[in-house]
Amino acid sequence: MQALLALSRAIDRLNAFIGKYSIWLIFAATLVSAVNAIIRKAFDYSSNGFLEVQWYLFAWSFLIAAGFTLLHREHVRIDVINSRLSKRTQVWIDIFGFACFLTPLCLTILYLSMPVVIQMYQSGEMSGNPGGLIRWPVWAAIPVGITLLMLQGISELIKRIAFLTGDGPDPMGKLSDKSAEEELAQALRAEAERKEAEAAAAMAAPAAKH
């Protein structure tokens, strides 16, 4: 189990790193959109390539961040019934979902998408739009993103099994973006501020009486 938990932590670090920096793809798409608008207004020129590169960047940011979203348990969940169940029952439901739905779905998408990506790469298929881009780079986002999502599903499965066996903490709560050191420093600052406020109030009380 310790080896599996080490694998889980490695997967978590991978998706945390990718998710943290995928936001720059959104920034790049926004920048391309702004430059395209400026060029169109200033020089009366535009290209479908500008539009398609925005789609490509958005597709990559959305797909490669799917594992990061699962890591932080931000996917849409229907908790009307689930939230009323015991913690162990919730964990068992998640295990069933990861093992019987998420993993088979990811494997199916990989099985269907990989031949398409390979065929597009080999043929050099281009967009049908005038001035459009080559197609395989955006299609490659599908197997990459789905692989990251499937790996994170495996990590979550390991964490839930570890919880049931008593080898791991509760995996159902929200994750914090802060490290343990940052949370400790924040708690110490809050405690220091509280004591300073109490001391100031104590000093102000005698003065108020006079």
C-alpha positions as CSV (number, residue, x, y, z in Angstrom):
1,M,0.0,0.0,0.0
2,Q,2.9,2.4,0.7
3,A,4.2,1.9,-2.8
4,L,0.7,2.6,-4.2
5,L,0.4,5.8,-2.1
6,A,3.8,6.9,-3.4
7,L,2.5,6.4,-6.9
8,S,-0.7,8.4,-5.9
9,R,1.4,11.3,-4.6
10,A,3.5,11.3,-7.8
11,I,0.4,11.5,-9.9
12,D,-1.0,14.3,-7.7
13,R,2.2,16.3,-8.1
14,L,2.1,15.8,-11.9
15,N,-1.5,17.0,-12.3
16,A,-1.0,19.8,-9.7
17,F,2.0,21.1,-11.8
18,I,0.1,20.9,-15.1
19,G,-3.0,22.4,-13.7
20,K,-1.1,25.3,-12.2
21,Y,0.5,26.3,-15.5
22,S,-2.4,25.4,-17.8
23,I,-3.9,28.8,-17.0
24,W,-1.2,30.4,-19.2
25,L,-2.9,28.7,-22.2
26,I,-6.0,30.7,-21.5
27,F,-3.8,33.9,-21.2
28,A,-2.3,33.0,-24.6
29,A,-5.7,32.5,-26.2
30,T,-6.8,35.9,-24.8
31,L,-3.7,37.5,-26.1
32,V,-4.1,36.0,-29.6
33,S,-7.8,37.2,-29.6
34,A,-6.7,40.7,-28.7
35,V,-4.0,40.9,-31.3
36,N,-6.3,39.5,-33.9
37,A,-8.9,42.2,-33.1
38,I,-6.2,45.0,-33.2
39,I,-4.8,43.8,-36.6
40,R,-8.3,43.4,-38.0
41,K,-9.3,47.0,-37.0
42,A,-5.9,48.6,-37.8
43,F,-5.0,46.8,-41.0
44,D,-8.3,45.4,-42.2
45,Y,-6.7,41.9,-42.2
46,S,-7.6,38.7,-40.4
47,S,-7.1,34.9,-40.8
48,N,-8.9,31.8,-39.8
49,G,-5.5,30.7,-38.4
50,F,-5.9,33.3,-35.6
51,L,-9.3,31.9,-34.7
52,E,-8.2,28.3,-34.8
53,V,-5.2,28.8,-32.6
54,Q,-7.5,30.2,-30.0
55,W,-9.6,27.0,-30.2
56,Y,-6.5,24.9,-30.0
57,L,-5.2,26.7,-26.9
58,F,-8.6,26.5,-25.2
59,A,-9.0,22.8,-26.0
60,W,-5.6,22.1,-24.5
61,S,-6.2,24.1,-21.4
62,F,-9.6,22.4,-20.8
63,L,-8.5,18.9,-21.4
64,I,-5.1,18.8,-19.7
65,A,-6.6,20.4,-16.6
66,A,-9.3,17.7,-16.2
67,G,-7.0,15.7,-13.9
68,F,-6.2,18.8,-11.8
69,T,-9.9,19.4,-11.5
70,L,-10.5,15.9,-10.3
71,L,-7.6,16.2,-7.9
72,H,-9.3,19.2,-6.2
73,R,-12.7,17.4,-6.4
74,E,-14.2,20.3,-8.5
75,H,-16.1,18.2,-11.0
76,V,-19.9,18.4,-10.8
77,R,-21.3,16.0,-8.3
78,I,-24.9,15.3,-7.3
79,D,-24.7,15.1,-3.5
80,V,-28.4,15.3,-2.6
81,I,-28.4,11.7,-1.5
82,N,-24.6,11.0,-1.3
83,S,-24.1,13.6,1.4
84,R,-26.6,11.9,3.7
85,L,-24.7,8.6,3.6
86,S,-21.9,7.6,6.0
87,K,-18.3,8.4,5.1
88,R,-17.4,4.8,4.3
89,T,-20.4,4.4,2.0
90,Q,-19.4,7.6,0.2
91,V,-15.9,6.2,-0.3
92,W,-17.3,2.9,-1.6
93,I,-19.5,4.8,-4.1
94,D,-16.4,6.7,-5.3
95,I,-14.4,3.5,-5.6
96,F,-17.2,1.9,-7.7
97,G,-17.4,5.1,-9.9
98,F,-13.6,5.3,-10.5
99,A,-13.2,1.6,-11.2
100,C,-16.4,0.9,-13.2
101,F,-17.1,4.1,-15.0
102,L,-14.2,6.6,-15.1
103,T,-11.4,4.2,-16.0
104,P,-13.4,2.2,-18.6
105,L,-14.6,5.5,-20.2
106,C,-11.0,6.9,-20.4
107,L,-9.8,3.6,-21.9
108,T,-12.6,3.7,-24.5
109,I,-11.8,7.3,-25.5
110,L,-8.1,6.5,-25.8
111,Y,-8.9,3.4,-27.9
112,L,-11.0,5.5,-30.3
113,S,-9.0,8.7,-30.4
114,M,-5.4,7.4,-30.8
115,P,-5.9,5.9,-34.3
116,V,-7.4,9.3,-35.4
117,V,-4.5,11.3,-34.0
118,I,-2.0,8.9,-35.6
119,Q,-3.8,9.0,-39.0
120,M,-3.9,12.8,-38.9
121,Y,-0.3,13.1,-38.0
122,Q,0.8,10.7,-40.8
123,S,-1.4,12.4,-43.4
124,G,-0.7,16.0,-42.3
125,E,-4.4,16.8,-42.5
126,M,-5.2,20.5,-42.6
127,S,-8.2,22.5,-41.6
128,G,-10.8,22.9,-44.4
129,N,-11.0,26.7,-43.7
130,P,-8.9,29.1,-45.8
131,G,-5.7,29.9,-43.8
132,G,-6.5,27.1,-41.3
133,L,-4.0,25.1,-39.3
134,I,-2.8,21.5,-39.3
135,R,-5.3,19.3,-37.4
136,W,-3.3,16.8,-35.4
137,P,-2.0,19.1,-32.6
138,V,-5.5,19.9,-31.4
139,W,-6.6,16.3,-31.6
140,A,-3.5,15.2,-29.6
141,A,-5.0,17.1,-26.7
142,I,-7.7,14.4,-26.3
143,P,-5.4,11.4,-25.5
144,V,-3.1,13.6,-23.4
145,G,-5.9,15.1,-21.3
146,I,-7.7,11.8,-21.0
147,T,-4.5,10.0,-19.9
148,L,-4.0,12.6,-17.2
149,L,-7.6,12.3,-16.1
150,M,-7.4,8.5,-15.9
151,L,-4.1,8.7,-13.9
152,Q,-5.8,11.0,-11.4
153,G,-8.7,8.6,-11.2
154,I,-6.2,5.8,-10.3
155,S,-4.7,8.1,-7.7
156,E,-8.1,8.9,-6.2
157,L,-8.9,5.1,-6.2
158,I,-5.7,4.4,-4.3
159,K,-6.4,7.1,-1.7
160,R,-9.9,5.8,-1.0
161,I,-8.7,2.2,-0.7
162,A,-6.0,3.4,1.7
163,F,-8.6,5.2,3.8
164,L,-10.7,2.0,4.1
165,T,-7.7,0.0,5.2
166,G,-6.6,2.6,7.7
167,D,-3.5,3.5,5.8
168,G,-4.5,7.0,4.6
169,P,-6.4,10.1,5.6
170,D,-10.0,11.1,4.7
171,P,-9.9,11.6,0.9
172,M,-13.3,13.3,0.6
173,G,-12.6,16.8,1.9
174,K,-11.6,19.9,-0.1
175,L,-7.9,20.3,-0.9
176,S,-6.2,23.5,0.0
177,D,-3.9,25.3,-2.5
178,K,-1.6,26.2,0.4
179,S,1.2,23.9,1.6
180,A,1.3,22.7,5.2
181,E,4.0,25.3,6.0
182,E,1.9,28.1,4.5
183,E,-1.1,27.1,6.5
184,L,1.0,27.0,9.7
185,A,2.4,30.4,9.0
186,Q,-1.1,31.7,8.4
187,A,-2.4,30.2,11.6
188,L,0.6,31.7,13.6
189,R,-0.1,35.2,12.0
190,A,-3.7,35.0,12.9
191,E,-2.9,34.0,16.5
192,A,-0.4,36.8,16.8
193,E,-2.9,39.3,15.4
194,R,-5.5,38.1,17.9
195,K,-3.1,38.5,20.9
196,E,-2.2,42.0,19.7
197,A,-5.8,43.0,19.4
198,E,-6.5,41.6,23.0
199,A,-3.5,43.5,24.3
200,A,-4.6,46.8,22.6
201,A,-8.1,46.3,24.0
202,A,-6.7,45.7,27.5
203,M,-4.6,48.9,27.3
204,A,-7.5,50.9,26.0
205,A,-9.9,49.9,28.8
206,P,-8.2,51.9,31.6
207,A,-7.9,54.9,29.4
208,A,-11.6,54.7,28.6
209,K,-12.4,54.8,32.4
210,H,-10.5,58.0,32.9
